[in-house]
Amino acid sequence: MSKPEIIGSSRSSYTRVVRMVCEEKGIDYSLTEAELAAPEIFAIHPFGRMPVLRHGDFMLCESKAIATYLDRTFPEPRLIPADPRLGALTEQWVSLVNTLLDPLLIRTYLLAYAFPMTADGKPDRARIDALLPKVREQLALLDKTVAPSGYLVGDSFTLADIYVLPMLHYLKLLPESGQMLDVSTPLGRYHQTHSARPSFVRTIPPPGPPRRHTPAG
Ligand SMILES: N[C@@H](CCC(=O)N[C@@H](CS)C(=O)NCC(=O)O)C(=O)O
């Protein structure tokens, strides 16, 4: 069968998740760069979200579905543990990222810096300051969770870590969250340790936010 083709932007944190899955499992894959909401994304995802996957004649959208498919289709290492409890905890963290952490940390806090909706184009200080208590609360939860073992689940690297690390990469670049990720904290050390993994290094995004497709070009 042909190798998996991931379609998305190398700047997109969710695209990075499925690329890291491929890298961790040693899957020979290709990345086809696409802009946000590009027609090739809409061709596979009904709501135009990236990443999407082509594997032979099989097409799939949603990062978790893609990650699970790749994990089951290709050999070890298993990124969703077979053990029922460790597997369930991995799913739990992926769900928490998708429903609560990513919406606040990336879609709201990071985007307040990357795409300020202000008249002068500068980040809205009052809006960012208002977000900080929740940002602190979410990072404190991650901090507490990784403190004992250096992983989110059990004592090995799982898909849960893969969902969190691309977010931490961007958060490390912002002033307040960057400080919260200081290496004196368990979460800062977690980020520093895992950012040396080949799967992380080989998927570091180029600077700048993903570009959005416009029909004119
Ligand atoms: N639930 C989706 C979320 C994917 C997602 O939100 N991707 C962002 C890029 S990181 C996107 O495609 N945004 C499109 C847009 O903003 O129009 C998944 O897990 O794949």
The ligand as a Gaussian input file, in Angstrom:
#p B3LYP/6-31G(d) Opt

LIG

0 1
 N      -10.915000      18.455000      16.024000
 C       -9.964000      18.754000      14.985000
 C       -9.387000      20.138000      15.208000
 C       -8.420000      20.515000      14.101000
 C       -8.195000      22.013000      14.038000
 O       -8.872000      22.818000      14.698000
 N       -7.250000      22.399000      13.189000
 C       -7.024000      23.807000      12.953000
 C       -5.546000      24.073000      12.661000
 S       -4.504000      23.637000      14.044000
 C       -7.809000      24.210000      11.708000
 O       -7.867000      23.468000      10.760000
 N       -8.438000      25.378000      11.706000
 C       -9.187000      25.804000      10.566000
 C       -9.727000      27.163000      10.684000
 O       -9.360000      27.851000      11.645000
 O      -10.484000      27.551000       9.788000
 C       -8.856000      17.690000      14.977000
 O       -8.574000      17.133000      16.046000
 O       -8.307000      17.394000      13.898000

